Each structure stands twice: as structure tokens, then as C-alpha cells.
Amino acid sequence: MIDTATLWDKCLEDLRYSVKDNVFTMWLRPLSAHQEAQTLIVRAPNDYFVSYIKKNHLNDIEQLVAKHSQGSIEEVVVHVDNASHSAHLDLEIDAKNVIDQASNSLFCESLFPEDSINPSPTPGSQRSQISSTIANSISVDSEAQKAAFADAADARSLSYLNPDFTFETFVTGKSNNLAYKACYELSKPQSKNRHNPLFIYGPSGLGKTHLMHSVASRYLKNNRSFYYFTSEKFINQLVYSLRNNKIEDFKKKIKKVDLLIVDDIHVLAGKTKSSNEFLTLFADFTSGDKQLILASDRHPSQMTEFDERFRSRFSWGLTVAVEPPEIDTRVQILQKKAAWFGMTLPKDCALFIAQNVVSNVRRLEGALNQVFANANLTGAPITLEMVQYALKDIVAMRVQAVNMDNIRKIVAEYYDVSVKDIMGRKRTRSIARPRQIAMALSRELTGDSFPNIGQSFGGRDHTTVMHACDKVAQLRAADPAFDKDYKSLSMMLQAA
């Protein structure tokens, strides 16, 4: 027998596609349900909700409940949730739910009708106009209710985009400057240097999502619409639409907007139907005045799970990398985040954190939060000694990760060879080069002697290790791609 939570989820999923998005988000998503005997009790935030649901959606809910419960539930009733607060507070909660659900919905579309607001509004007027748009779209009996709803919505009107993810809060450096400039340029209303698609790639936690949200925010301010998808949500929508013969409606809806953003596009690999449907959208958004932004963890040429049709299309426009930030950028990020929190982070403290957390911005922020939490709980000033204590576990983990056994393992995985090959005597370039890189990394990251490294690599002479380090240094100076691979491996091994 199906449990109540699953039953209600199935009903909501069907309701999502039978009503308009704003109706579903406003009136249906906030509902919850529980079962008592053969009765399903649908809980609503307030009396007004109850009245609206009974009048407009109860018949549909009853039919869906009967279908998914296979007749085990005989009655559906709608009641006010006893945990709800006063009527006025309910309206505020409802407004918050509208916007919060918009942020979590599979469609993150601009709330602006194309011609509903003036060009280039200020942030304050923009929020007010969104609130007004939401309030006016709801059929309420009281102007006071409508006003209360608009006031409550005002503060959260843009919450489906992360308000912290703007161009102004993005810290640039050598590792991400090109990606930043590309995103900033195409966010302009009349950009003359549009690249379509814009393909952003790099490991997780380096700021790809931050940049994409920044572009979407600018589109919003310029009265242009967008959809932002994670690939998982995009696939879920495609699968549902295909199964229910609604694929054309789904694509038609997406094609109405000016900007389509799909994060983690590599997840589409191997999903033939979803991939083919995406290609039709790809064609629409890479022509005319529309814009497509894609993000992945690797360069299109390395996405071997896709056939050549996809890899070539992904590379049509501009492909830009977001790489792990260099130490100067990491220090800037830390100090900017600290200032945003109203805290002072001394330079030596920022440098210590940056030296010990190198893999990505997300972990930098996590380390900074740990320092601030420690300061708040203990009341101690933020000093280098205090930071060292607060991050002692992170430092210990980093030291533990940087050893020759782990270096060989990571390098072998990176170049798709075995650790046995690296330790062995084969001299083919496909094996000798990873072996030399592993030796050079061992020398750089552990500081161990040439003889000790040689012994650790199958009893080799110290001159072999010296030659490997010299060769790697030459290749890094002559080949940017080789240097990039070396830096990536170094970052991976030093990840906190």
C-alpha cells in the first residue's frame, strides 16, 4: 500500500502540469496531507486557502487521490493546518512560500511580464513591481489582503536567485578572469560580443553557478526572462513531458524566454531521448537574440560520453575555464567574505587559511565560517594562533593527504594508468610521463629528499628523480596544457 507522503507527492506532480505555474506555486505547493483511516486530510495555511482549494481544485485532487491510492482512500477533506498562525502572518508565510517555491521549482522564470515594468528599474522599484505583479495576479477578496501579500512578497521577491551571487560580489583573478569577462559582457542589454553558447567548465565549487546567477540577475534587471536548470531537474522535466505526451508544450514554454541556463550539462550523457530533445532547444537558443549558457566539470572535448554532434555544438561559441584560485585570489576572497560578514580578518590569518585550503571557493568559505564560529563561541579575537587552532583538523587532513602513496594513486587515476605501472620499469611515454609527474609532485609537496623519493618509487636512483623534476619543469614552461594538468593535480592533492 502506498504511503501518504508518496501518494501526495504523486498528486502534486500531476497537478503541476494541469495548472499554470503561478497557480501551482501559490496555491498547491504549500499544501500538505496526512491520512486518517480512509480519509485524506489536506492541510492548508488558512481559511482563505481552504475556500480557494475547495472551489477550484478539490475535484481534481479527489480524482488523483482515488487514482494513486487505488481506491483505498474514500474521502478527501481540506482543513486549516492547526499549526498556522494569525491570518496576517499566514499571508506573509504564503508570500514567502511563493518565492521560495519559485526558487526550488524546476522553472526559475522571471516574474516580469515582458512589458509590465519600466526599463532599467532601480533594485527597490524592481522589487516593488514584482510584489505588485504577484499580488495583482492573485484573486483575493480584500484589498487589504492584497496589500499585505505585496508587502510580504517585497522582501523575498528575488530570492529564487541567490542574492549574494552577483558580479559585484565575485572575486576575480587569473583563474577565472576570462569567464567573468565573458559573462559580464553577454549580460549587457546590447552586447556586441555575444558568444553563443557560452560554455563554462571547471571543478565543482569554483564559482560557475555564481557567474550564471549573476548573468540571470542582470537579465532580470533589464526586463528579460530566463530559465535556470540543473541538469537533473531538466532531465526530470523532459522525462515527465515525454511520458505524458507534453514534450511540445514543455519546449514551447522554454522557447519563450531570452536566456536558458543548464548547469552540469555532462549529466545528460547517455540519456538519448533527453539529449536529442535538448538539441532542438539548443538550435533555438543559439540563433537570433537568445542566449544559451552551459556549465560542466570538464571541457567539451573531454566529454567522451557524448557523440561528436554534441561535443561540436558545445564548442560553437566560447569555452572558458574556471580554475582553482591562486593564493592571491584566495586571500582576496577570504577578506571580501569577512568584510561582508562585518568581521575583520587579519592578513596573516587570511594567508594561513589560503595556504591550507586550496581546492575550491566553497571549502574556503567553510573554513572561514569555522573560524568565525569559533570566535563567536569563545569570544576570542581572531589571531593567527586562534585560526591555527580552529582549523587544526583541516590542516591535519591536508598533511595526511599529501604523501607519496596518495600522490601515486591520484596521478595514476588522472592519467588512467595503474599504480603498478608507475612503480614498474616500463618506459613508454604514456607511463613514464605520469611517473615523472608523480616524482616531481612528491618533491614539491612533501619536501622529501631525492634518494628517499627514489626508494619510494621502486628503488630508483636519486639521479632519476632529479631528472624527472627537471623534465617536468621544462615541460611546464613550454606547454600550457601540461602546466595546467600539473597545477590541477597539485590542487587536488592539497584539497582540504
C-alpha positions in Angstrom: 0.0 0.0 0.0 1.3 3.4 -0.9 2.3 5.7 2.0 0.7 9.1 2.4 3.8 11.1 1.6 4.4 9.3 -1.7 0.7 9.5 -2.5 0.6 13.3 -2.0 3.8 13.8 -4.0 2.3 11.9 -6.9 -0.8 14.0 -6.8 1.2 17.3 -6.7 3.3 16.1 -9.6 0.2 15.6 -11.7 -1.3 18.9 -10.5 1.8 20.7 -11.5 1.1 20.1 -15.2 -2.6 20.7 -15.1 -2.5 24.3 -13.8 -0.4 27.4 -14.6 2.9 27.6 -12.8 2.0 30.6 -10.7 -1.2 28.9 -9.6 0.6 25.7 -8.6 3.4 27.6 -6.8 0.9 29.9 -4.9 -2.0 27.6 -4.0 -1.0 24.0 -4.4 2.7 23.6 -3.4 2.0 25.0 0.2 -0.5 22.2 0.9 0.4 19.1 2.9 -1.6 16.0 3.7 -2.0 13.1 6.1 -4.3 10.1 6.3 -6.8 9.1 8.9 -8.5 5.8 8.2 -9.9 6.0 4.7 -9.8 9.9 4.7 -7.0 12.0 3.3 -6.8 15.3 5.2 -5.3 18.1 3.1 -3.9 20.8 5.3 -3.9 24.5 4.1 -2.3 27.5 5.8 -5.5 29.5 6.4 -9.3 29.7 5.8 -8.9 31.6 2.6 -6.7 28.8 1.2 -9.3 26.3 2.2 -12.1 28.2 0.4 -10.0 28.6 -2.7 -8.9 25.0 -2.9 -12.5 23.7 -2.4 -13.8 25.9 -5.1 -11.1 25.4 -7.7 -9.1 22.2 -7.2 -10.9 19.8 -4.9 -12.5 17.8 -7.6 -9.1 17.3 -9.4 -7.5 16.3 -6.1 -10.2 13.8 -5.3 -9.7 12.2 -8.7 -6.0 12.0 -8.4 -6.2 10.6 -4.9 -8.6 7.9 -6.0 -6.2 7.0 -8.9 -3.0 6.9 -6.9 -4.5 5.2 -3.8 -6.3 2.6 -6.0 -9.5 3.4 -4.2 -8.2 2.8 -0.7 -8.9 6.4 0.2 -12.7 7.1 0.1 -12.8 10.8 1.1 -10.7 14.0 0.8 -11.3 16.9 3.1 -9.5 20.3 3.3 -8.8 21.8 6.7 -6.7 24.7 8.1 -3.4 23.5 9.5 -3.7 23.9 13.2 -0.1 24.9 13.4 -0.8 28.0 11.3 -0.5 31.5 12.8 -2.7 34.5 12.5 -4.4 35.5 9.2 -2.0 38.3 8.6 1.1 36.2 9.4 -0.3 33.5 7.1 -0.3 35.9 4.3 3.4 36.7 4.9 4.2 33.0 5.0 2.2 32.4 1.9 4.2 35.2 0.1 7.5 33.6 1.3 6.3 30.2 0.0 5.5 31.7 -3.4 9.0 33.0 -3.8 10.8 30.1 -2.0 9.0 27.6 -4.2 9.9 29.6 -7.2 13.5 29.2 -6.2 13.1 25.5 -5.9 10.8 24.9 -8.8 12.1 23.4 -11.9 11.3 26.6 -13.8 13.1 29.6 -12.4 11.5 32.1 -14.8 11.4 35.9 -14.5 8.3 37.1 -12.7 8.2 40.1 -15.0 5.8 40.2 -17.9 7.6 41.4 -21.0 6.0 44.9 -20.9 4.9 45.2 -17.3 7.7 47.4 -16.0 9.7 50.4 -17.0 13.2 49.9 -18.5 16.2 49.6 -16.1 14.3 50.0 -12.8 16.3 50.5 -9.6 16.5 47.5 -7.3 14.0 49.0 -4.9 11.4 49.8 -7.5 12.0 46.5 -9.2 11.2 44.6 -6.0 8.0 46.7 -5.5 6.9 46.0 -9.1 7.5 42.3 -8.7 5.5 42.3 -5.5 2.7 44.2 -7.2 2.8 41.8 -10.1 2.4 38.8 -7.8 -0.3 40.5 -5.7 -2.3 41.5 -8.7 -2.2 38.0 -10.2 -4.0 36.6 -7.1 -7.7 36.6 -6.9 -8.3 37.8 -3.4 -11.5 39.4 -2.0 -9.8 42.1 0.1 -7.6 45.0 -1.0 -6.0 44.8 2.5 -5.2 41.2 1.9 -3.7 42.1 -1.4 -1.6 44.9 0.1 -0.4 42.6 2.9 0.6 40.0 0.4 2.6 42.5 -1.7 4.4 43.8 1.4 5.3 40.3 2.5 6.5 39.4 -1.0 8.5 42.5 -1.4 11.4 41.4 0.8 11.7 38.0 -0.9 10.8 38.9 -4.5 14.2 38.0 -5.9 15.0 35.0 -3.7 14.9 32.4 -6.4 18.3 33.9 -7.5 20.9 33.8 -4.8 21.1 37.5 -3.8 24.8 37.0 -2.9 25.7 35.7 -6.4 26.3 39.0 -8.3 29.1 40.4 -10.4 29.8 42.8 -7.6 30.5 40.0 -5.1 32.6 37.8 -7.5 36.3 38.0 -6.8 38.4 37.8 -10.0 41.9 36.5 -10.6 43.9 34.8 -13.3 42.0 31.6 -12.6 38.6 33.0 -13.6 39.0 36.4 -15.2 38.1 35.3 -18.8 34.9 33.6 -17.6 34.0 36.7 -15.6 34.5 39.0 -18.5 32.6 36.7 -20.9 29.6 36.5 -18.5 29.7 40.3 -17.8 29.7 41.1 -21.4 26.8 39.0 -22.5 24.7 40.3 -19.6 24.7 43.7 -21.2 21.4 44.6 -22.9 23.1 45.5 -26.3 26.3 43.4 -26.1 28.3 43.4 -29.3 30.5 40.5 -28.2 28.0 37.7 -27.6 29.3 34.2 -27.8 26.6 31.5 -28.1 26.7 29.1 -26.5 28.9 30.2 -23.6 30.3 27.0 -22.1 31.8 27.4 -18.6 33.8 24.4 -17.3 35.8 23.5 -14.2 35.6 21.5 -11.0 32.8 22.0 -8.5 32.9 24.9 -6.0 34.9 27.4 -8.1 32.2 29.9 -8.9 30.4 28.7 -12.1 27.0 28.9 -10.5 27.9 32.3 -9.1 28.6 33.6 -12.6 25.5 32.2 -14.1 23.3 33.6 -11.4 25.0 37.0 -12.0 24.0 36.9 -15.6 20.5 35.9 -14.8 20.2 38.8 -12.3 21.3 41.3 -15.0 18.8 39.8 -17.4 16.1 40.3 -14.8 17.1 43.9 -14.2 16.9 44.5 -17.9 13.4 43.1 -18.1 14.4 40.0 -19.9 13.3 36.5 -18.9 15.3 33.3 -18.3 15.1 29.7 -17.1 17.8 28.2 -14.9 18.0 24.4 -14.7 20.3 22.0 -13.0 20.7 19.1 -15.5 18.9 16.7 -13.1 15.8 18.9 -13.0 16.0 19.4 -16.7 16.0 15.7 -17.3 13.2 15.2 -14.8 11.1 17.7 -16.7 11.9 16.1 -20.1 11.2 12.6 -18.9 7.8 13.6 -17.4 6.9 15.5 -20.6 7.9 12.6 -22.8 5.9 10.1 -20.7 2.8 12.3 -20.7 3.0 13.4 -24.4 3.6 17.0 -23.3 7.1 17.5 -24.8 6.0 20.1 -27.3 4.3 22.1 -24.6 7.4 21.8 -22.5 9.7 23.1 -25.3 7.3 25.8 -26.3 7.3 27.1 -22.8 11.1 27.2 -22.6 11.4 28.9 -26.0 9.5 31.9 -24.8 12.4 33.2 -22.6 15.5 35.1 -23.6 18.1 33.1 -21.7 18.4 29.4 -21.0 21.0 28.2 -18.4 21.7 24.5 -17.9 24.2 23.6 -15.1 26.1 20.3 -15.1 25.2 19.5 -18.7 27.5 16.4 -18.6 24.8 14.6 -16.7 22.8 14.4 -19.9 25.3 12.0 -21.3 23.9 8.5 -22.0 20.3 9.7 -21.9 19.4 9.5 -25.5 15.9 10.9 -25.6 16.6 13.7 -23.3 19.8 14.6 -25.2 18.0 14.7 -28.5 15.2 16.9 -27.2 17.9 19.2 -25.8 19.4 19.6 -29.3 16.2 21.1 -30.6 16.3 23.7 -27.8 20.0 24.2 -28.5 19.2 25.2 -32.0 16.6 27.7 -30.9 18.8 29.4 -28.2 21.8 29.7 -30.4 20.0 31.8 -33.0 18.5 35.3 -33.0 18.7 37.3 -29.9 18.5 34.4 -27.5 21.4 33.2 -25.3 22.4 29.8 -24.0 24.8 29.2 -21.1 26.1 25.7 -20.3 28.3 24.5 -17.4 30.2 21.3 -16.9 33.0 19.9 -14.9 35.2 19.4 -17.9 36.0 20.8 -21.4 33.6 19.7 -24.2 36.4 17.8 -26.0 36.8 15.6 -22.8 33.1 14.7 -22.7 33.6 11.5 -24.5 30.3 10.1 -23.2 28.6 12.4 -25.8 28.9 11.7 -29.6 30.5 14.2 -31.9 27.2 16.1 -32.6 27.1 17.3 -29.0 30.8 18.0 -28.5 31.0 20.1 -31.6 27.9 22.1 -30.7 29.1 22.7 -27.2 32.2 24.3 -28.7 30.4 26.5 -31.2 30.6 29.6 -29.1 33.1 30.5 -26.4 34.5 27.9 -24.0 36.0 29.3 -20.8 37.6 27.7 -17.8 37.1 28.4 -14.1 40.2 27.0 -12.4 41.2 26.7 -8.7 42.1 30.2 -7.5 45.7 31.1 -7.0 46.8 32.1 -3.5 46.4 35.9 -4.0 42.8 35.4 -5.2 42.1 33.1 -2.3 43.3 35.8 0.2 41.0 38.4 -1.6 38.1 36.0 -1.4 38.5 35.5 2.3 38.9 39.1 3.1 36.0 40.1 1.0 33.8 37.5 2.6 34.9 38.6 6.0 34.0 42.2 5.3 30.6 41.1 4.0 30.0 39.4 7.4 31.2 42.6 9.2 34.3 40.8 10.5 38.0 41.8 10.3 40.3 39.0 9.1 44.0 40.0 9.5 46.2 39.4 6.5 48.3 36.7 8.2 45.2 34.8 9.1 43.8 35.0 5.6 47.2 33.8 4.2 47.2 30.8 6.6 43.8 29.8 5.5 44.6 30.3 1.8 47.8 28.2 2.2 45.9 25.3 3.7 42.6 25.3 1.8 43.4 25.4 -1.9 40.9 23.2 -3.7 37.8 25.5 -4.2 36.0 28.5 -3.0 33.3 26.5 -1.2 35.8 25.0 1.1 37.5 28.4 1.7 34.1 29.7 2.8 33.6 26.7 5.0 37.0 27.2 6.7 36.2 30.9 7.2 32.8 30.1 8.8 34.6 27.7 11.1 36.9 30.5 12.2 34.1 32.9 12.8 32.0 30.3 14.7 35.0 29.6 16.9 35.5 33.4 17.6 31.8 33.9 18.4 31.6 30.9 20.7 34.8 31.6 22.6 34.8 35.4 22.4 38.5 35.2 21.4 39.9 37.7 19.0 40.8 36.5 15.5 44.6 35.9 15.6 46.9 33.6 13.8 47.1 31.3 16.8 43.4 31.2 17.1 42.9 30.4 13.4 45.5 27.7 13.6 43.6 26.1 16.5 40.2 26.4 14.8 41.5 24.8 11.6 43.7 22.1 13.1 41.6 19.3 11.8 41.6 20.7 8.3 45.4 21.1 8.4 45.9 17.6 9.7 43.7 16.2 6.9 45.8 18.1 4.3 49.0 16.8 5.7 47.6 13.3 5.7 46.6 13.6 2.1 50.0 14.7 0.9 52.1 11.6 1.0 53.8 9.6 -1.8 51.3 6.7 -1.8 48.4 9.1 -2.3 50.3 11.1 -4.9 50.9 7.9 -7.0 47.3 7.0 -6.6 45.9 10.3 -7.7 48.3 10.7 -10.6 47.6 7.1 -11.8 43.8 7.8 -11.8 44.3 11.1 -13.5 46.2 9.6 -16.4 44.3 6.3 -16.5 47.3 4.1 -15.7 47.8 1.8 -12.7 50.0 2.4 -9.6 51.8 -0.8 -10.5 52.8 0.8 -13.9 54.1 3.9 -12.1 56.1 1.8 -9.8 57.3 -0.5 -12.6 60.1 -0.3 -15.2 58.1 0.4 -18.4 59.4 3.4 -20.2 56.7 4.1 -22.7 55.7 7.8 -22.7 52.2 7.1 -21.6 53.6 5.6 -18.3 57.0 7.4 -18.0 55.4 10.9 -18.1 52.9 10.2 -15.2 55.8 8.6 -13.2 57.9 11.8 -13.7 55.0 14.0 -12.7 54.4 11.9 -9.5 58.1 12.2 -8.6 58.0 16.0 -9.2 54.9 16.4 -7.1 56.4 14.3 -4.3 59.4 16.5 -4.2 57.3 19.7 -4.2 54.6 18.7 -1.8 56.4 16.5 0.7 59.9 18.1 0.6 61.4 14.7 0.9 64.9 14.0 -0.4 65.7 12.7 -3.9 67.1 9.4 -2.5 64.0 8.8 -0.3 61.7 9.5 -3.2 63.7 7.2 -5.5 63.4 4.4 -2.9 59.7 5.0 -2.6 59.3 4.7 -6.4 60.6 1.1 -6.7 64.2 1.6 -5.6 65.2 4.1 -8.2 68.4 6.1 -8.1 68.2 9.7 -6.8 69.5 11.0 -10.2 66.4 9.5 -11.8 64.2 11.6 -9.5 66.3 14.7 -10.2 66.0 14.2 -14.0 62.2 13.7 -13.6 61.9 17.0 -11.7 64.0 18.9 -14.3 62.0 17.4 -17.2 58.6 18.3 -15.6 59.8 21.9 -15.0 60.8 22.1 -18.7 57.5 20.8 -19.9 55.5 23.1 -17.7 57.4 26.1 -19.1 56.9 25.0 -22.7 53.4 23.5 -22.7 50.5 25.4 -21.1 48.3 22.3 -21.2 50.9 20.3 -19.3 51.3 23.0 -16.8 47.6 23.2 -16.3 47.4 19.4 -15.6 50.2 19.7 -13.1 48.6 22.5 -11.2 45.3 20.6 -11.2 46.9 17.6 -9.7 48.7 19.7 -7.1 45.4 21.4 -6.1 43.7 18.0 -5.9 46.3 16.7 -3.6 46.3 19.7 -1.3 42.5 19.8 -1.1 41.3 20.2 2.5 
